[in-house]
């Protein structure tokens, strides 16, 4: 059972990502019946270090504190992809994994894990801007550039800031079950679950694109996920030829209209399974899959599970489905 959590900092750490770890694991929520962790902020660079935001952090915890941690989090920092790391930190991380602890990296914190040899032969990820550099610097790592986070048991790597929240909530769900994870997610006003295999960038809806016409079509598509729509119809709505629209859509979103639409429909069905008592057939209709069989097919292909199993895991057995 997870009881002892430490987050380890280097010079130039990003305070927001440190704040994510502190928010999830460092707050006392015992009044709500939530687990409380022995939480510590550890410095790998002396008692006082600077942050990427220009202010300093002081802590009395040294690397020795990592020897008792069940979970060690490594937030991102400004020059992490190119810097060298203290050998005593890398050795502490290796000892932790050897004794059964877990290590969670945020964004470029994965470079620290790579330097310790903890990514060799393992799937991992980082922010999409840095995954190529991660693969080049640590060629034995199996870098997946498209996902939110990767859980390899003792090693968990996550992409950007929001993905760090997702990965942390994922750990809570594993350790304490969906009730605790969902409660803390609600306290933080974040989704209770985003699957780690979701694309971190290219298949997510963009609030604004370089082309206002495509942006308007994206907004329309998201409002009408239950409708049948073809590329020809979408191109006409954008006042473009089919070929021009398809090319512009790919440029602006990084994916095709069909794949973008499918991703949004799956996301909507996840939300409805978690937050409503509607049957699977009703949810399939609302999310554009037509019927329960269609929803199950795409759920299995995208998430590797069925709608009913997803609902039981992340909400509990409700509705008829």
ZAKETOR-458786 format. One record per residue: residue in three letters; x, y, z of N, C-alpha, C in turn. Coordinates in steps of 0.02 Angstrom, whole numbers. Layout:
ZAKETOR-458786
('ALA',(X,Y,Z),(X,Y,Z),(X,Y,Z)),
...
END
This chain:
ZAKETOR-458786
('UNK',(42,-60,0),(0,0,0),(43,62,0)),
('UNK',(26,110,-41),(64,172,-47),(55,215,15)),
('UNK',(111,231,49),(108,271,110),(159,328,109)),
('UNK',(216,318,76),(272,364,81),(289,390,11)),
('UNK',(285,456,1),(295,486,-65),(348,541,-59)),
('UNK',(394,542,-105),(444,595,-108),(448,621,-179)),
('UNK',(458,686,-186),(470,715,-252),(539,747,-250)),
('UNK',(579,732,-299),(650,753,-298),(661,807,-350)),
('UNK',(696,860,-328),(704,920,-369),(778,932,-387)),
('UNK',(787,960,-446),(852,984,-469),(846,1059,-483)),
('UNK',(902,1091,-489),(902,1162,-506),(863,1174,-570)),
('UNK',(820,1224,-570),(780,1241,-628),(714,1204,-634)),
('UNK',(692,1172,-580),(630,1134,-581),(572,1181,-599)),
('UNK',(522,1154,-634),(462,1191,-649),(414,1188,-589)),
('UNK',(397,1243,-559),(356,1241,-498),(285,1216,-509)),
('UNK',(257,1225,-569),(189,1202,-580),(185,1126,-575)),
('UNK',(233,1093,-608),(232,1020,-605),(247,994,-535)),
('UNK',(290,1029,-499),(300,1012,-428),(234,1021,-391)),
('UNK',(196,1073,-408),(132,1085,-375),(82,1030,-389)),
('UNK',(83,1001,-449),(38,946,-465),(50,887,-418)),
('UNK',(113,867,-410),(130,812,-366),(111,828,-295)),
('UNK',(125,889,-273),(108,909,-205),(33,910,-193)),
('UNK',(-5,931,-243),(-78,933,-236),(-107,864,-229)),
('UNK',(-83,816,-269),(-111,749,-268),(-90,711,-205)),
('UNK',(-25,714,-189),(1,671,-136),(20,708,-71)),
('UNK',(22,774,-73),(48,810,-15),(-3,842,30)),
('UNK',(-67,842,10),(-119,875,50),(-151,826,98)),
('UNK',(-168,850,157),(-203,811,208),(-278,815,195)),
('UNK',(-306,761,169),(-378,757,156),(-411,707,203)),
('UNK',(-383,698,260),(-410,648,308),(-480,667,331)),
('UNK',(-498,731,331),(-566,751,349),(-617,721,302)),
('UNK',(-596,706,240),(-641,675,191),(-633,600,190)),
('UNK',(-594,572,236),(-583,501,236),(-534,477,184)),
('UNK',(-494,522,158),(-446,504,106),(-379,485,138)),
('UNK',(-339,445,103),(-273,425,130),(-227,486,136)),
('UNK',(-184,484,186),(-134,536,197),(-65,505,190)),
('UNK',(-22,539,153),(44,512,139),(98,549,179)),
('UNK',(150,512,196),(211,543,222),(246,573,161)),
('UNK',(237,638,152),(259,671,90),(318,716,103)),
('UNK',(368,714,58),(427,755,67),(451,782,0)),
('UNK',(476,844,1),(509,874,-56),(584,869,-44)),
('UNK',(618,835,-90),(689,819,-82),(730,859,-132)),
('UNK',(785,886,-110),(830,921,-155),(890,878,-172)),
('UNK',(906,877,-237),(967,843,-259),(1023,893,-272)),
('UNK',(1013,955,-249),(1062,1007,-265),(1072,1056,-207)),
('UNK',(1073,1031,-146),(1082,1074,-89),(1016,1096,-60)),
('UNK',(1017,1128,-1),(955,1145,34),(912,1197,-2)),
('UNK',(942,1240,-42),(904,1291,-79),(921,1287,-153)),
('UNK',(870,1285,-194),(881,1284,-266),(832,1330,-301)),
('UNK',(851,1350,-361),(809,1395,-399),(759,1358,-442)),
('UNK',(704,1391,-457),(654,1362,-501),(656,1395,-569)),
('UNK',(623,1364,-617),(618,1391,-684),(582,1458,-685)),
('UNK',(541,1471,-633),(502,1532,-630),(539,1590,-596)),
('UNK',(600,1577,-571),(640,1632,-544),(641,1638,-469)),
('UNK',(601,1599,-432),(604,1602,-360),(638,1538,-334)),
('UNK',(655,1537,-270),(692,1482,-241),(649,1439,-196)),
('UNK',(669,1377,-187),(637,1330,-142),(689,1304,-93)),
('UNK',(671,1302,-30),(716,1275,21),(684,1215,54)),
('UNK',(722,1161,61),(698,1101,94),(755,1070,134)),
('UNK',(739,1039,190),(791,1007,230),(800,934,211)),
('UNK',(759,908,165),(764,837,146),(818,827,93)),
('UNK',(861,778,105),(914,761,58),(898,695,24)),
('UNK',(943,672,-19),(930,611,-57),(920,550,-14)),
('UNK',(945,550,48),(934,494,93),(859,480,103)),
('UNK',(819,532,97),(747,525,106),(715,479,55)),
('UNK',(748,472,-4),(720,429,-56),(722,356,-38)),
('UNK',(766,337,9),(774,266,26),(713,237,62)),
('UNK',(668,280,86),(609,255,121),(545,266,82)),
('UNK',(550,295,22),(490,313,-16),(461,253,-54)),
('UNK',(395,248,-54),(360,198,-95),(352,223,-167)),
('UNK',(347,290,-174),(339,321,-239),(385,382,-241)),
('UNK',(425,388,-294),(468,446,-303),(447,480,-368)),
('UNK',(429,544,-362),(409,583,-421),(467,628,-442)),
('UNK',(476,634,-508),(530,675,-535),(498,726,-582)),
('UNK',(483,787,-557),(454,839,-600),(503,862,-654)),
('UNK',(476,900,-702),(516,924,-757),(557,985,-737)),
('UNK',(605,1002,-779),(646,1061,-768),(668,1091,-834)),
('UNK',(694,1152,-831),(707,1191,-891),(757,1160,-939)),
('UNK',(814,1135,-914),(865,1110,-959),(875,1034,-951)),
('UNK',(824,1000,-927),(832,928,-914),(852,887,-975)),
('UNK',(828,904,-1036),(847,861,-1094),(921,863,-1110)),
('UNK',(958,914,-1088),(1028,921,-1108),(1078,918,-1052)),
('UNK',(1057,923,-990),(1104,926,-934),(1127,857,-912)),
('UNK',(1177,857,-869),(1198,796,-836),(1166,794,-767)),
('UNK',(1164,734,-738),(1130,725,-674),(1177,696,-622)),
('UNK',(1168,716,-559),(1213,691,-506),(1209,614,-501)),
('UNK',(1266,583,-497),(1268,510,-493),(1234,484,-431)),
('UNK',(1239,523,-375),(1207,498,-314),(1131,498,-321)),
('UNK',(1103,543,-360),(1031,542,-374),(1013,481,-417)),
('UNK',(1051,470,-469),(1037,413,-513),(1043,347,-475)),
('UNK',(1093,342,-432),(1101,281,-392),(1042,272,-344)),
('UNK',(1017,327,-316),(960,322,-270),(898,299,-306)),
('UNK',(888,321,-367),(830,299,-406),(836,225,-423)),
('UNK',(896,203,-441),(905,132,-457),(892,89,-395)),
('UNK',(917,111,-337),(906,73,-275),(832,69,-259)),
('UNK',(797,123,-270),(725,125,-255),(688,73,-297)),
('UNK',(703,71,-361),(669,23,-405),(688,-48,-386)),
('UNK',(751,-59,-369),(774,-126,-351),(738,-152,-288)),
('UNK',(720,-108,-243),(686,-130,-182),(610,-130,-188)),
('UNK',(585,-113,-248),(513,-119,-260),(475,-54,-260)),
('UNK',(508,3,-253),(473,67,-256),(456,83,-328)),
('UNK',(411,131,-338),(393,154,-405),(421,224,-415)),
('UNK',(436,240,-478),(461,306,-496),(416,335,-550)),
('UNK',(394,397,-540),(349,431,-585),(383,494,-611)),
('UNK',(391,499,-677),(420,560,-706),(367,603,-737)),
('UNK',(379,668,-737),(334,717,-767),(373,751,-824)),
('UNK',(347,746,-885),(376,780,-942),(450,762,-950)),
('UNK',(495,811,-947),(566,797,-958),(599,765,-897)),
('UNK',(562,753,-845),(589,712,-790),(609,643,-815)),
('UNK',(581,622,-872),(598,558,-901),(672,554,-919)),
('UNK',(703,611,-934),(774,612,-950),(816,591,-890)),
('UNK',(794,608,-829),(829,586,-769),(825,510,-764)),
('UNK',(766,482,-776),(758,410,-773),(800,376,-827)),
('UNK',(804,407,-886),(845,379,-938),(919,378,-918)),
('UNK',(942,431,-887),(1012,433,-865),(1026,380,-813)),
('UNK',(977,361,-774),(986,309,-723),(980,239,-754)),
('UNK',(966,234,-818),(959,169,-850),(891,137,-839)),
('UNK',(843,174,-811),(779,145,-793),(731,140,-852)),
('UNK',(748,171,-908),(705,167,-967),(729,115,-1016)),
('UNK',(786,85,-1004),(814,36,-1052),(766,-23,-1060)),
('UNK',(745,-34,-1122),(700,-90,-1137),(629,-79,-1114)),
('UNK',(612,-20,-1092),(544,-5,-1068),(510,45,-1113)),
('UNK',(443,38,-1120),(403,90,-1152),(402,150,-1106)),
('UNK',(402,210,-1136),(402,271,-1096),(378,328,-1140)),
('UNK',(367,385,-1109),(347,444,-1147),(371,507,-1112)),
('UNK',(362,563,-1146),(376,629,-1119),(332,677,-1157)),
('UNK',(340,741,-1145),(303,791,-1184),(321,781,-1258)),
('UNK',(271,789,-1302),(282,775,-1373),(339,817,-1403)),
('UNK',(355,874,-1373),(409,915,-1400),(478,884,-1386)),
('UNK',(481,838,-1337),(546,812,-1316),(555,738,-1328)),
('UNK',(504,704,-1357),(510,632,-1364),(565,611,-1413)),
('UNK',(576,649,-1466),(629,632,-1512),(697,638,-1478)),
('UNK',(707,692,-1439),(770,700,-1403),(780,645,-1352)),
('UNK',(725,623,-1320),(729,569,-1271),(752,505,-1305)),
('UNK',(723,490,-1364),(742,430,-1400),(814,433,-1424)),
('UNK',(836,492,-1444),(905,498,-1469),(955,493,-1412)),
('UNK',(939,521,-1354),(987,520,-1299),(989,451,-1266)),
('UNK',(932,416,-1265),(929,350,-1233),(901,300,-1283)),
('UNK',(943,277,-1328),(918,234,-1384),(890,167,-1361)),
('UNK',(905,145,-1301),(877,82,-1277),(806,90,-1250)),
('UNK',(785,152,-1240),(716,164,-1218),(668,155,-1276)),
('UNK',(607,132,-1262),(555,123,-1313),(507,182,-1305)),
('UNK',(520,235,-1341),(485,298,-1331),(421,299,-1373)),
('UNK',(364,311,-1340),(300,319,-1374),(282,393,-1372)),
('UNK',(284,428,-1428),(276,500,-1427),(204,524,-1421)),
('UNK',(155,480,-1428),(86,501,-1436),(42,495,-1375)),
('UNK',(66,462,-1322),(21,445,-1267),(27,493,-1209)),
('UNK',(-23,492,-1165),(-22,536,-1106),(26,511,-1053)),
('UNK',(25,447,-1039),(71,418,-991),(79,344,-1005)),
('UNK',(133,316,-980),(147,245,-989),(162,215,-920)),
('UNK',(126,162,-902),(137,127,-839),(173,61,-855)),
('UNK',(235,58,-835),(275,-3,-844),(288,-37,-777)),
('UNK',(240,-30,-731),(247,-61,-665),(287,-18,-618)),
('UNK',(352,-28,-614),(393,12,-569),(409,80,-597)),
('UNK',(401,89,-663),(418,152,-696),(356,180,-730)),
('UNK',(338,241,-713),(281,275,-744),(308,340,-772)),
('UNK',(297,351,-836),(318,413,-868),(257,449,-895)),
('UNK',(256,515,-889),(198,553,-912),(221,611,-956)),
('UNK',(174,637,-994),(189,691,-1041),(187,759,-1004)),
('UNK',(149,806,-1030),(149,873,-1001),(110,878,-936)),
('UNK',(95,940,-916),(67,954,-850),(3,915,-836)),
('UNK',(-46,920,-882),(-110,886,-870),(-100,811,-868)),
('UNK',(-54,784,-908),(-41,713,-907),(-11,690,-841)),
('UNK',(25,735,-806),(51,718,-740),(-7,708,-691)),
('UNK',(-59,748,-697),(-119,738,-656),(-150,671,-672)),
('UNK',(-157,656,-737),(-186,592,-758),(-147,533,-730)),
('UNK',(-81,536,-735),(-40,481,-711),(-45,474,-636)),
('UNK',(-47,530,-600),(-52,528,-527),(-119,499,-505)),
('UNK',(-173,520,-538),(-239,492,-522),(-241,418,-539)),
('UNK',(-207,399,-592),(-201,327,-610),(-168,288,-554)),
('UNK',(-115,315,-524),(-82,282,-468),(-130,275,-409)),
('UNK',(-167,328,-394),(-216,325,-339),(-268,271,-352)),
('UNK',(-291,266,-414),(-341,216,-431),(-314,146,-421)),
('UNK',(-251,135,-440),(-220,70,-430),(-212,53,-356)),
('UNK',(-192,102,-317),(-175,90,-247),(-237,88,-202)),
('UNK',(-286,129,-217),(-343,137,-170),(-411,124,-201)),
('UNK',(-414,114,-267),(-478,101,-298),(-511,163,-326)),
('UNK',(-565,155,-365),(-596,211,-400),(-627,263,-354)),
('UNK',(-652,243,-296),(-685,292,-253),(-637,347,-230)),
('UNK',(-578,327,-207),(-529,376,-185),(-505,418,-244)),
('UNK',(-489,385,-300),(-464,421,-358),(-515,471,-384)),
('UNK',(-578,451,-388),(-630,496,-413),(-642,553,-364)),
('UNK',(-639,540,-299),(-649,593,-250),(-595,646,-256)),
('UNK',(-533,626,-261),(-479,674,-266),(-481,710,-332)),
('UNK',(-500,675,-385),(-508,708,-450),(-562,762,-447)),
('UNK',(-617,747,-413),(-670,798,-406),(-645,857,-365)),
('UNK',(-607,844,-313),(-578,899,-273),(-533,944,-315)),
('UNK',(-498,913,-362),(-453,951,-405),(-488,978,-467)),
('UNK',(-551,961,-476),(-591,982,-534),(-556,960,-599)),
('UNK',(-540,896,-602),(-511,866,-662),(-549,803,-679)),
('UNK',(-545,779,-741),(-579,716,-759),(-555,659,-715)),
('UNK',(-599,614,-693),(-579,559,-649),(-535,508,-684)),
('UNK',(-537,506,-750),(-494,457,-785),(-485,478,-856)),
('UNK',(-421,480,-876),(-404,483,-947),(-355,426,-959)),
('UNK',(-372,384,-1006),(-330,326,-1018),(-261,348,-1042)),
('UNK',(-209,313,-1017),(-141,331,-1035),(-127,327,-1109)),
('UNK',(-164,283,-1144),(-152,275,-1215),(-181,329,-1259)),
('UNK',(-217,376,-1230),(-243,431,-1270),(-185,471,-1299)),
('UNK',(-197,498,-1359),(-147,541,-1389),(-140,605,-1348)),
('UNK',(-78,627,-1337),(-68,687,-1296),(-78,751,-1335)),
('UNK',(-76,746,-1402),(-82,809,-1439),(-121,802,-1503)),
('UNK',(-99,758,-1548),(-123,764,-1617),(-196,747,-1625)),
('UNK',(-225,707,-1580),(-295,690,-1588),(-340,723,-1536)),
('UNK',(-314,773,-1502),(-355,811,-1455),(-385,870,-1491)),
('UNK',(-446,891,-1474),(-474,950,-1505),(-434,1011,-1487)),
('UNK',(-424,1056,-1535),(-386,1116,-1523),(-434,1174,-1513)),
('UNK',(-425,1216,-1461),(-470,1271,-1450),(-467,1323,-1505)),
('UNK',(-409,1327,-1538),(-403,1374,-1593),(-353,1346,-1642)),
('UNK',(-365,1356,-1707),(-318,1333,-1757),(-294,1392,-1797)),
('UNK',(-243,1380,-1837),(-216,1434,-1879),(-266,1453,-1933)),
('UNK',(-313,1409,-1946),(-364,1423,-1998),(-432,1428,-1963)),
('UNK',(-461,1487,-1962),(-524,1497,-1926),(-579,1455,-1955)),
('UNK',(-579,1442,-2021),(-632,1402,-2051),(-631,1331,-2024)),
('UNK',(-573,1300,-2022),(-568,1233,-1994),(-587,1233,-1920)),
('UNK',(-567,1285,-1884),(-585,1290,-1814),(-660,1291,-1804)),
('UNK',(-696,1326,-1847),(-769,1328,-1843),(-799,1259,-1857)),
('UNK',(-770,1223,-1905),(-795,1156,-1920),(-782,1109,-1863)),
('UNK',(-723,1114,-1832),(-709,1073,-1773),(-760,1084,-1718)),
('UNK',(-776,1147,-1705),(-825,1162,-1653),(-893,1133,-1671)),
('UNK',(-912,1138,-1735),(-976,1109,-1757),(-976,1034,-1749)),
('UNK',(-922,1001,-1769),(-917,929,-1762),(-925,907,-1689)),
('UNK',(-892,944,-1644),(-895,925,-1574),(-965,934,-1545)),
('UNK',(-1003,982,-1571),(-1072,993,-1548),(-1120,941,-1576)),
('UNK',(-1102,906,-1630),(-1148,861,-1665),(-1117,792,-1673)),
('UNK',(-1088,766,-1621),(-1055,701,-1625),(-1104,644,-1641)),
('UNK',(-1168,655,-1627),(-1217,602,-1639),(-1239,598,-1712)),
('UNK',(-1217,645,-1753),(-1239,646,-1823),(-1190,608,-1868)),
('UNK',(-1218,581,-1922),(-1176,554,-1975),(-1146,614,-2013)),
('UNK',(-1083,610,-2031),(-1052,664,-2069),(-997,635,-2113)),
('UNK',(-991,662,-2172),(-941,641,-2219),(-891,697,-2230)),
('UNK',(-833,680,-2257),(-783,731,-2272),(-811,780,-2323)),
('UNK',(-851,756,-2370),(-880,800,-2420),(-926,851,-2388)),
('UNK',(-966,829,-2339),(-1011,876,-2304),(-972,927,-2263)),
('UNK',(-919,903,-2230),(-878,948,-2190),(-841,998,-2234)),
('UNK',(-817,976,-2291),(-783,1021,-2337),(-831,1075,-2363)),
('UNK',(-893,1055,-2377),(-943,1104,-2400),(-957,1155,-2345)),
('UNK',(-960,1132,-2282),(-971,1178,-2227),(-913,1227,-2221)),
('UNK',(-853,1205,-2237),(-793,1248,-2234),(-783,1288,-2298)),
('UNK',(-827,1277,-2348),(-822,1312,-2413),(-755,1297,-2447)),
('UNK',(-737,1233,-2445),(-675,1210,-2477),(-690,1149,-2520)),
('UNK',(-644,1134,-2564),(-648,1070,-2598),(-631,1014,-2549)),
('UNK',(-653,954,-2564),(-639,897,-2519),(-565,888,-2508)),
('UNK',(-525,892,-2562),(-453,882,-2556),(-420,937,-2514)),
('UNK',(-440,999,-2526),(-411,1054,-2487),(-429,1048,-2413)),
('UNK',(-492,1032,-2400),(-514,1025,-2331),(-476,970,-2295)),
('UNK',(-469,912,-2326),(-434,856,-2295),(-362,874,-2280)),
('UNK',(-330,909,-2328),(-260,929,-2317),(-255,981,-2261)),
('UNK',(-300,1030,-2261),(-298,1082,-2209),(-314,1052,-2140)),
('UNK',(-361,1007,-2137),(-379,975,-2074),(-319,937,-2046)),
('UNK',(-284,901,-2088),(-224,864,-2066),(-171,912,-2041)),
('UNK',(-161,967,-2076),(-112,1016,-2055),(-129,1047,-1987)),
('UNK',(-192,1061,-1976),(-212,1096,-1916),(-221,1051,-1855)),
('UNK',(-238,988,-1864),(-252,944,-1807),(-202,887,-1801)),
('UNK',(-165,874,-1855),(-118,818,-1853),(-150,751,-1866)),
('UNK',(-213,749,-1885),(-247,686,-1897),(-302,696,-1949)),
('UNK',(-337,642,-1966),(-390,646,-2016),(-457,663,-1983)),
('UNK',(-505,687,-2023),(-571,701,-1993),(-602,639,-1960)),
('UNK',(-594,581,-1992),(-623,520,-1964),(-592,503,-1896)),
('UNK',(-526,504,-1892),(-494,486,-1829),(-509,538,-1775)),
('UNK',(-511,602,-1793),(-528,653,-1744),(-599,642,-1717)),
('UNK',(-645,630,-1763),(-714,619,-1743),(-721,557,-1699)),
('UNK',(-688,502,-1716),(-690,441,-1677),(-664,454,-1606)),
('UNK',(-609,490,-1600),(-580,504,-1535),(-629,544,-1491)),
('UNK',(-662,594,-1520),(-709,635,-1482),(-770,594,-1461)),
('UNK',(-792,548,-1504),(-849,506,-1487),(-832,459,-1429)),
('UNK',(-773,431,-1430),(-752,388,-1375),(-747,428,-1310)),
('UNK',(-718,489,-1314),(-712,531,-1255),(-781,547,-1226)),
('UNK',(-829,564,-1270),(-897,579,-1246),(-928,518,-1213)),
('UNK',(-920,460,-1243),(-949,400,-1214),(-917,384,-1146)),
('UNK',(-852,396,-1139),(-819,387,-1074),(-851,432,-1022)),
('UNK',(-861,495,-1040),(-890,543,-994),(-961,522,-973)),
('UNK',(-1000,500,-1021),(-1069,480,-1006),(-1071,416,-963)),
('UNK',(-1026,369,-976),(-1023,308,-936),(-1005,324,-863)),
('UNK',(-963,374,-853),(-941,392,-786),(-992,435,-749)),
('UNK',(-1030,475,-786),(-1069,527,-752),(-1145,519,-757)),
('UNK',(-1170,469,-795),(-1242,460,-803),(-1262,388,-790)),
('UNK',(-1327,377,-783),(-1356,310,-775),(-1384,284,-841)),
('UNK',(-1370,317,-897),(-1397,296,-961),(-1372,227,-981)),
('UNK',(-1412,192,-1018),(-1392,126,-1043),(-1337,134,-1095)),
('UNK',(-1303,80,-1109),(-1250,81,-1159),(-1279,97,-1228)),
('UNK',(-1340,71,-1242),(-1372,88,-1306),(-1385,163,-1312)),
('UNK',(-1410,193,-1259),(-1424,265,-1261),(-1360,305,-1269)),
('UNK',(-1308,284,-1234),(-1244,319,-1239),(-1215,311,-1309)),
('UNK',(-1222,252,-1337),(-1198,240,-1406),(-1232,287,-1455)),
('UNK',(-1297,297,-1445),(-1334,341,-1489),(-1312,413,-1481)),
('UNK',(-1305,436,-1419),(-1286,505,-1406),(-1215,520,-1430)),
('UNK',(-1171,470,-1429),(-1102,482,-1448),(-1087,466,-1521)),
('UNK',(-1138,447,-1557),(-1129,438,-1629),(-1110,369,-1652)),
('UNK',(-1111,319,-1608),(-1094,251,-1627),(-1154,210,-1648)),
('UNK',(-1213,238,-1642),(-1273,205,-1667),(-1304,156,-1618)),
('UNK',(-1267,105,-1599),(-1294,55,-1553),(-1238,28,-1509)),
('UNK',(-1257,-14,-1461),(-1210,-39,-1412),(-1154,-80,-1446)),
('UNK',(-1170,-117,-1498),(-1119,-157,-1532),(-1065,-113,-1563)),
('UNK',(-1087,-58,-1594),(-1039,-12,-1624),(-995,21,-1571)),
('UNK',(-1026,40,-1515),(-987,71,-1461),(-937,21,-1432)),
('UNK',(-959,-41,-1420),(-914,-91,-1393),(-854,-103,-1440)),
('UNK',(-868,-105,-1504),(-815,-117,-1553),(-760,-63,-1548)),
('UNK',(-781,0,-1549),(-732,54,-1548),(-701,63,-1479)),
('UNK',(-738,48,-1427),(-710,52,-1359),(-654,1,-1352)),
('UNK',(-666,-60,-1376),(-614,-111,-1372),(-553,-93,-1412)),
('UNK',(-563,-66,-1471),(-506,-49,-1514),(-467,10,-1485)),
('UNK',(-502,57,-1454),(-469,118,-1431),(-441,111,-1360)),
('UNK',(-480,81,-1315),(-462,78,-1245),(-445,9,-1219)),
('UNK',(-459,-42,-1260),(-442,-110,-1239),(-489,-137,-1186)),
('UNK',(-549,-109,-1180),(-597,-134,-1132),(-668,-123,-1159)),
('UNK',(-719,-150,-1126),(-788,-141,-1148),(-820,-83,-1110)),
('UNK',(-874,-54,-1136),(-908,-1,-1100),(-932,-22,-1030)),
('UNK',(-960,-82,-1024),(-984,-104,-958),(-927,-113,-909)),
('UNK',(-872,-141,-931),(-814,-150,-887),(-786,-82,-867)),
('UNK',(-783,-36,-914),(-759,31,-899),(-803,63,-846)),
('UNK',(-869,58,-855),(-915,88,-806),(-907,57,-738)),
('UNK',(-903,-10,-734),(-895,-42,-669),(-831,-22,-635)),
('UNK',(-778,-12,-674),(-713,5,-646),(-711,77,-621)),
('UNK',(-740,123,-659),(-730,193,-645),(-792,228,-616)),
('UNK',(-847,191,-609),(-904,223,-577),(-941,175,-531)),
('UNK',(-941,111,-547),(-982,64,-508),(-1040,41,-551)),
('UNK',(-1073,-14,-534),(-1125,-43,-576),(-1190,-3,-571)),
('UNK',(-1202,40,-622),(-1263,79,-624),(-1297,67,-691)),
('UNK',(-1361,83,-694),(-1397,77,-757),(-1408,4,-777)),
('UNK',(-1432,-4,-838),(-1448,-70,-862),(-1395,-95,-910)),
('UNK',(-1374,-50,-960),(-1321,-65,-1007),(-1329,-127,-1044)),
END
